[in-house]
């Protein structure tokens, strides 16, 4: 067996010698079994062979210790400026609230820079979700994408169940609703009219939108309307309408008569994220199986995703300014700080549950599966967590979450593009915990003792409702009504907690984003073998290992290109390895 001696020297010299080494490899008459099992490319060989030498341990240690403060500031300027913006926003808000005495119109004008930031982030949601989902699914094999999706869903479901159980344990142990009554707390806002069955059916309906363009800005929902009993009376006859209908009815029939309803469909403003995700998954799988025909679309959406992420980088420069005015404007808008004292124990219960879930449970799951430091991973997501805390929207935080997961924590893009959009839609650990605590808190305010069956019902309803909650601000209030009606609690009591919902919504959104981020690391670890196998098959793509190719060249090219039979292996000086895809048997 002939051995090929590799040249030594510096990285620059080895890089210059890589083409010569490629020619020497091409000129060797290697046996066909070795050629058929070869799994390398000359491009990869050049990259690996020209890589710089690693530093000695002593020099590497000295280099790490020599990390200067300017380098740290340059690397983390965005995070530090955002933290400074939050602190300045709190200070400015307190000062303006104390000495400014602004009108409602003045408060709106004051918050305008923060509103611009929210509009920028919401603008980028649609192209980011579409491009990332399609390219992520198209880059994966159908069986691999199915395994990755199943692992992500199992992770989401398990963490949501754990969050609900944690919330129930805390609210039953602390009993925040026992010291006071419902009539002692001021009600704010109105109760959304929601039916549990209709809400679940609307969730399924939105998974399959009638119009894909309309799904980009509207969601479908149904509303119940009462049906008036005509009792055979002609609506067009004015003479018969004056006759009272109840006179012809027996007393028993009027008592037993049930109210009839009809469902009226309508559209509300907001991106139908769930429908778009379902379509993008199917579309990505289809173009991924089309081969070269679908490669044009894959390249298009890859370019769209890259352009979208570059726009996100531009938005990041404006983020500290927008966040400062968002925080200051929200502090100015709060009218009654006394409600925080009345609901202080309830807020402490929710916040303690969110803290335990995000500091202990999620990092513990990550450490058990991935065997890496979870807090270092969480620090890499600090910018996304701070953004979620300020804008209280999982979907609007998605551009920053992508950037932190891929650039700070180096998660495989095939995982982030597939897992993060789905997680921002259905993974709501903080929302599920909040709904479980709020439902039992309202029961305690009304002196209602919940049995084991009702508590189990609350846990199931909170889990299902959190999955259906869209990643938009205060979606928890709508799903809260679903949980209350599931166990027979008064739905109008949701107005008792609306006054503090804006603050709790920020913290539970941060927990939701953290759960999505940990999910990417866990799914990447569990899918490591499949991803490595895809890397190997993407480098060597043998359609028919026994294919033959007869290369007909001009006389001046016969010496520069060679073909090998029985392996379908062709090497040329263009630094590429190609395998024939046609058989000539």
JOFENFEN-V933993 format. One record per residue. N is the residue number from 0. PSI is psi in radians with two decimals (* if undefined). OMEGA is omega in whole degrees, -180 to 180 (999 if undefined). Layout:
BEGIN
N & PSI & OMEGA
N & PSI & OMEGA
END
This chain:
BEGIN
0 & 2.24 & -176
1 & 2.41 & 179
2 & 2.55 & 180
3 & 2.08 & -177
4 & 2.17 & -178
5 & 2.41 & -179
6 & 2.54 & 177
7 & 3.05 & 180
8 & -2.89 & -179
9 & 2.98 & 180
10 & -0.66 & 180
11 & -0.74 & 179
12 & -0.70 & 179
13 & -0.63 & 177
14 & -0.65 & 179
15 & -0.50 & -178
16 & -0.11 & -177
17 & -0.77 & 178
18 & -0.69 & 178
19 & -0.69 & 178
20 & -0.63 & 179
21 & -0.71 & 178
22 & -0.67 & 179
23 & -0.64 & 176
24 & -0.70 & -177
25 & -0.50 & -177
26 & -0.17 & -179
27 & 2.39 & 177
28 & 1.42 & -178
29 & 2.58 & 176
30 & 2.60 & -176
31 & -0.61 & 177
32 & -0.64 & 178
33 & -0.62 & 178
34 & -0.70 & -179
35 & -0.51 & -179
36 & 0.03 & -179
37 & 2.29 & -178
38 & 1.15 & 178
39 & 2.84 & 173
40 & 2.66 & -178
41 & -0.51 & 176
42 & -0.78 & 178
43 & -0.65 & 179
44 & -0.78 & 180
45 & -0.72 & -179
46 & -0.80 & -178
47 & -0.67 & -174
48 & -0.47 & -180
49 & 0.16 & 180
50 & 2.53 & -180
51 & 2.70 & -179
52 & 2.52 & 176
53 & 2.60 & 179
54 & 2.60 & 172
55 & 2.71 & -177
56 & -0.71 & -179
57 & -0.75 & -180
58 & -0.67 & 179
59 & -0.71 & 180
60 & -0.71 & 179
61 & -0.64 & -180
62 & -0.67 & 179
63 & -0.69 & -179
64 & -0.46 & -177
65 & 0.24 & 179
66 & 2.00 & -173
67 & 2.87 & 179
68 & -0.71 & 176
69 & -0.65 & 178
70 & -0.69 & 178
71 & -0.74 & 179
72 & -0.68 & 180
73 & -0.62 & -178
74 & -0.60 & -174
75 & 0.50 & -176
76 & -0.65 & -177
77 & -0.76 & 179
78 & -0.80 & -179
79 & -0.70 & 179
80 & -0.57 & 177
81 & -0.72 & 176
82 & -0.76 & 178
83 & -0.64 & 179
84 & -0.67 & 178
85 & -0.80 & -180
86 & -0.77 & 178
87 & -0.66 & 179
88 & -0.72 & 178
89 & -0.78 & -180
90 & -0.81 & 180
91 & -0.70 & 179
92 & -0.75 & 178
93 & -0.75 & -179
94 & -0.81 & -179
95 & -0.66 & 179
96 & -0.63 & -176
97 & -0.69 & -172
98 & -0.23 & -174
99 & -0.78 & -177
100 & 1.06 & -176
101 & 2.67 & 175
102 & 3.00 & 179
103 & -0.68 & 178
104 & -0.68 & 178
105 & -0.63 & 177
106 & -0.67 & 178
107 & -0.77 & 178
108 & -0.67 & -178
109 & -0.62 & -178
110 & 0.07 & -174
111 & -0.75 & 178
112 & -0.62 & 176
113 & -0.62 & 177
114 & -0.64 & 178
115 & -0.71 & 178
116 & -0.76 & 179
117 & -0.70 & 180
118 & -0.63 & 177
119 & -0.81 & -178
120 & -0.68 & 178
121 & -0.54 & 178
122 & -0.62 & -172
123 & -0.15 & -176
124 & -0.87 & -173
125 & -0.98 & 179
126 & -0.52 & -179
127 & -0.79 & -180
128 & -0.81 & -177
129 & -0.87 & -176
130 & -0.73 & -177
131 & -0.71 & -179
132 & -0.78 & -177
133 & -0.82 & -180
134 & -0.63 & 179
135 & -0.76 & -180
136 & -0.68 & -179
137 & -0.51 & -179
138 & -0.22 & -178
139 & 2.58 & 171
140 & 2.66 & -176
141 & -0.71 & 179
142 & -0.66 & 179
143 & -0.76 & 179
144 & -0.61 & 176
145 & -0.74 & 179
146 & -0.75 & 180
147 & -0.77 & 178
148 & -0.72 & 179
149 & -0.74 & 179
150 & -0.71 & 179
151 & -0.76 & -180
152 & -0.71 & 178
153 & -0.74 & 178
154 & -0.83 & 180
155 & -0.79 & -177
156 & -0.76 & -178
157 & -0.79 & -179
158 & -0.59 & 177
159 & -0.75 & 177
160 & -0.76 & 179
161 & -0.72 & 180
162 & -0.73 & 179
163 & -0.81 & 180
164 & -0.72 & 178
165 & -0.77 & 179
166 & -0.73 & 180
167 & -0.75 & 180
168 & -0.76 & -178
169 & -0.77 & -176
170 & -0.54 & 176
171 & -0.61 & -179
172 & -0.74 & -177
173 & -0.59 & -179
174 & 1.12 & -178
175 & -0.34 & -178
176 & -0.09 & -177
177 & -0.71 & -175
178 & -0.19 & -175
179 & 2.96 & -179
180 & 2.88 & -178
181 & -0.58 & -178
182 & -0.10 & 178
183 & -0.18 & -177
184 & 2.32 & 179
185 & 2.40 & 179
186 & 2.48 & -179
187 & 2.37 & 176
188 & -2.90 & -178
189 & 2.85 & -178
190 & 2.19 & 176
191 & 2.46 & 178
192 & 1.87 & -176
193 & 2.38 & 172
194 & 2.38 & -176
195 & -0.85 & -178
196 & -0.78 & -179
197 & -0.64 & 180
198 & -0.71 & 178
199 & -0.70 & 178
200 & -0.64 & 176
201 & -0.58 & 177
202 & -0.75 & 179
203 & -0.69 & 178
204 & -0.72 & -179
205 & -0.33 & 175
206 & -0.38 & -179
207 & 1.35 & -176
208 & 2.56 & 178
209 & -0.69 & -176
210 & 2.08 & -176
211 & -0.63 & 179
212 & -0.72 & 179
213 & -0.53 & 178
214 & -0.29 & 179
215 & -0.27 & -178
216 & 0.00 & 180
217 & 2.59 & 175
218 & 2.62 & 180
219 & 2.41 & 174
220 & 2.71 & -180
221 & 2.66 & 180
222 & 2.43 & 180
223 & 2.38 & 175
224 & 2.47 & -179
225 & 2.50 & 177
226 & 2.08 & 179
227 & 2.24 & 180
228 & 2.13 & -179
229 & -0.45 & 179
230 & 0.67 & 176
231 & 0.09 & -179
232 & 2.29 & 179
233 & 2.16 & -179
234 & -0.45 & -178
235 & -0.16 & -178
236 & 1.98 & -179
237 & -0.42 & -178
238 & -0.68 & -176
239 & -0.37 & -177
240 & -0.36 & -179
241 & -0.29 & -178
242 & 2.24 & 178
243 & 2.29 & -177
244 & -0.56 & -174
245 & -0.34 & -179
246 & -0.47 & -178
247 & -0.05 & -177
248 & 2.39 & 172
249 & 2.77 & -178
250 & -0.66 & -179
251 & -0.67 & 180
252 & -0.66 & -179
253 & -0.53 & 179
254 & -0.68 & -176
255 & -0.06 & -177
256 & 2.26 & 179
257 & 2.58 & 179
258 & 2.23 & 179
259 & 2.48 & 178
260 & 2.76 & 172
261 & 2.61 & -179
262 & 2.24 & 179
263 & 2.10 & -180
264 & 2.50 & 179
265 & 2.94 & 180
266 & 2.43 & 177
267 & 2.68 & -178
268 & 2.47 & -180
269 & 2.52 & -179
270 & 2.30 & 174
271 & 1.38 & -173
272 & -0.70 & -177
273 & -0.75 & 179
274 & -0.71 & 178
275 & -0.67 & -180
276 & -0.76 & 179
277 & -0.78 & 180
278 & -0.75 & -178
279 & -0.62 & 177
280 & -0.83 & -180
281 & -0.77 & -179
282 & -0.73 & 179
283 & -0.69 & 178
284 & -0.68 & -178
285 & -0.87 & -178
286 & -0.42 & 175
287 & -0.51 & 179
288 & -0.13 & -177
289 & -0.17 & 178
290 & -2.29 & -176
291 & -0.55 & 179
292 & -0.65 & -180
293 & -0.09 & -177
294 & -0.52 & 179
295 & -0.77 & 179
296 & -0.68 & 178
297 & -0.77 & 178
298 & -0.67 & 179
299 & -0.84 & -178
300 & -0.50 & 173
301 & -0.75 & 178
302 & -0.68 & 177
303 & -0.72 & 179
304 & -0.73 & 179
305 & -0.74 & 179
306 & -0.67 & 179
307 & -0.74 & 180
308 & -0.54 & 176
309 & -0.61 & 175
310 & -0.65 & 177
311 & -0.71 & 178
312 & -0.62 & 177
313 & -0.73 & -180
314 & -0.56 & -179
315 & -0.54 & 180
316 & -0.54 & -178
317 & -0.23 & -172
318 & -0.81 & -179
319 & -0.70 & -180
320 & -0.81 & -179
321 & -0.69 & -178
322 & -0.65 & 179
323 & -0.78 & -179
324 & -0.50 & 174
325 & -0.83 & -179
326 & -0.83 & -179
327 & -0.74 & -180
328 & -0.65 & 180
329 & -0.64 & 177
330 & -0.65 & 180
331 & -0.60 & -176
332 & -0.42 & -178
333 & 2.17 & -176
334 & -0.68 & -174
335 & 1.84 & 177
336 & -0.20 & 180
337 & -0.49 & -179
338 & -0.47 & 178
339 & -0.52 & 176
340 & -0.70 & -179
341 & -0.65 & -179
342 & 0.36 & -176
343 & -0.74 & -179
344 & -0.65 & 176
345 & -0.77 & 179
346 & -0.69 & 179
347 & -0.64 & 179
348 & -0.80 & -180
349 & -0.80 & -177
350 & -0.64 & 177
351 & -0.67 & 176
352 & -0.76 & 178
353 & -0.66 & 180
354 & -0.77 & 179
355 & -0.73 & -178
356 & -0.69 & -175
357 & -0.45 & -177
358 & -0.49 & -175
359 & -0.99 & -169
360 & -0.96 & -178
361 & -0.81 & 176
362 & -0.60 & 179
363 & -0.74 & 177
364 & -0.76 & 180
365 & -0.76 & -178
366 & -0.69 & -179
367 & -0.69 & -175
368 & -0.81 & -172
369 & -0.47 & -179
370 & 0.68 & 175
371 & 2.91 & -178
372 & 1.96 & -178
373 & -0.48 & -177
374 & -0.53 & 172
375 & -0.68 & 176
376 & -0.76 & -180
377 & -0.62 & 177
378 & -0.57 & 175
379 & -0.45 & 179
380 & 0.22 & -173
381 & -0.71 & -179
382 & -0.74 & 178
383 & -0.70 & -180
384 & -0.72 & 179
385 & -0.66 & 177
386 & -0.76 & 178
387 & -0.64 & 179
388 & -0.58 & -176
389 & -0.62 & -173
390 & -0.15 & 173
391 & 0.81 & 177
392 & 2.08 & 179
393 & -0.72 & -178
394 & -0.73 & -180
395 & -0.43 & 178
396 & -0.19 & -174
397 & -0.74 & 178
398 & -0.71 & 179
399 & -0.62 & 179
400 & -0.76 & 175
401 & -0.83 & -175
402 & -0.75 & -179
403 & -0.74 & -177
404 & -0.68 & -175
405 & -0.64 & -174
406 & -0.55 & -179
407 & -0.78 & -177
408 & -0.05 & 172
409 & 0.74 & 175
410 & 2.49 & -180
411 & 2.30 & -178
412 & -0.50 & 178
413 & -0.46 & 178
414 & -0.83 & -176
415 & -0.70 & -178
416 & -0.42 & -179
417 & -0.70 & -170
418 & -0.75 & -173
419 & -0.80 & 177
420 & -0.67 & 177
421 & -0.73 & -180
422 & -0.67 & 179
423 & -0.30 & -179
424 & -0.74 & -172
425 & -0.24 & -179
426 & 1.77 & -176
427 & 1.21 & -179
428 & -0.83 & -179
429 & -0.68 & 179
430 & -0.73 & 179
431 & -0.76 & 178
432 & -0.75 & -180
433 & -0.74 & -178
434 & -0.67 & 178
435 & -0.76 & 179
436 & -0.77 & -177
437 & -0.69 & -179
438 & -0.81 & -180
439 & -0.56 & 175
440 & -0.77 & 178
441 & -0.66 & 176
442 & -0.68 & 178
443 & -0.61 & 177
444 & -0.58 & -178
445 & 0.20 & 180
446 & 0.68 & 178
447 & 2.23 & 178
448 & 2.08 & -180
449 & 2.31 & 177
450 & 3.13 & -177
451 & -0.70 & 180
452 & -0.70 & 179
453 & -0.63 & 178
454 & -0.70 & 176
455 & -0.70 & 178
456 & -0.70 & 178
457 & -0.74 & -180
458 & -0.75 & 180
459 & -0.77 & -179
460 & -0.68 & 179
461 & -0.68 & 178
462 & -0.83 & -179
463 & -0.70 & -178
464 & -0.61 & 180
465 & -0.58 & 177
466 & -0.63 & -179
467 & -0.14 & -178
468 & 2.26 & 177
469 & 2.73 & -179
470 & 0.99 & -180
471 & 2.78 & -178
472 & 2.39 & 173
473 & 0.50 & 172
474 & -0.33 & 179
475 & -0.46 & 179
476 & -0.68 & 180
477 & -0.82 & 179
478 & -0.39 & 177
479 & -0.67 & 178
480 & -0.65 & 178
481 & -0.75 & -179
482 & -0.72 & -179
483 & -0.78 & -179
484 & -0.42 & -180
485 & -0.49 & -179
486 & 0.20 & 175
487 & 0.33 & 177
488 & 2.65 & -178
489 & 2.10 & -177
490 & -0.46 & -179
491 & -0.28 & 179
492 & -0.08 & 175
493 & -0.37 & 179
494 & -0.23 & 179
495 & -0.48 & -174
496 & 0.04 & -179
497 & -0.58 & -174
498 & -0.53 & -179
499 & 0.05 & -176
500 & -0.57 & -178
501 & -0.57 & 180
502 & -0.80 & 179
503 & -0.53 & 180
504 & -0.61 & 180
505 & -0.75 & -178
506 & -0.67 & 179
507 & -0.51 & 174
508 & -0.68 & 178
509 & -0.69 & 177
510 & -0.67 & 178
511 & -0.78 & -180
512 & -0.69 & 178
513 & -0.70 & 177
514 & -0.68 & 176
515 & -0.74 & -178
516 & -0.82 & 177
517 & -0.57 & 179
518 & -0.64 & 179
519 & -0.74 & 179
520 & -0.69 & -180
521 & -0.79 & -179
522 & -0.65 & 178
523 & -0.71 & 179
524 & -0.78 & -179
525 & -0.44 & -178
526 & 0.32 & -175
527 & -0.75 & -178
528 & -0.76 & -180
529 & -0.71 & 180
530 & -0.71 & 177
531 & -0.68 & 178
532 & -0.67 & 177
533 & -0.63 & 177
534 & -0.71 & -180
535 & -0.82 & -178
536 & -0.44 & 177
537 & -0.47 & 177
538 & -0.68 & -180
539 & 1.97 & -177
540 & 1.64 & -179
541 & 1.91 & 177
542 & -0.78 & 178
543 & 1.78 & -176
544 & -0.28 & 180
545 & 0.30 & -178
546 & 2.62 & 178
547 & 2.57 & 178
548 & 2.26 & 176
549 & 1.99 & -176
550 & 2.06 & -180
551 & 2.00 & -176
552 & 2.87 & 172
553 & 2.90 & -176
554 & -0.58 & -178
555 & -0.17 & -179
556 & -0.06 & -176
557 & -0.44 & -178
558 & -0.33 & -176
559 & -0.30 & -179
560 & 2.45 & -179
561 & 2.60 & 179
562 & 2.59 & -180
563 & 2.31 & -179
564 & 2.93 & 178
565 & 0.08 & 175
566 & -0.22 & -177
567 & 0.60 & -169
568 & 2.15 & -180
569 & 2.29 & -179
570 & 2.37 & 175
571 & -3.13 & -177
572 & 0.03 & 177
573 & 0.16 & 174
574 & 0.80 & 179
575 & 2.62 & 176
576 & 2.19 & -179
577 & 2.57 & 178
578 & 2.34 & -178
579 & 2.56 & -177
580 & 0.19 & 179
581 & 2.52 & -180
582 & 2.44 & -180
583 & 0.47 & 175
584 & * & 999
END
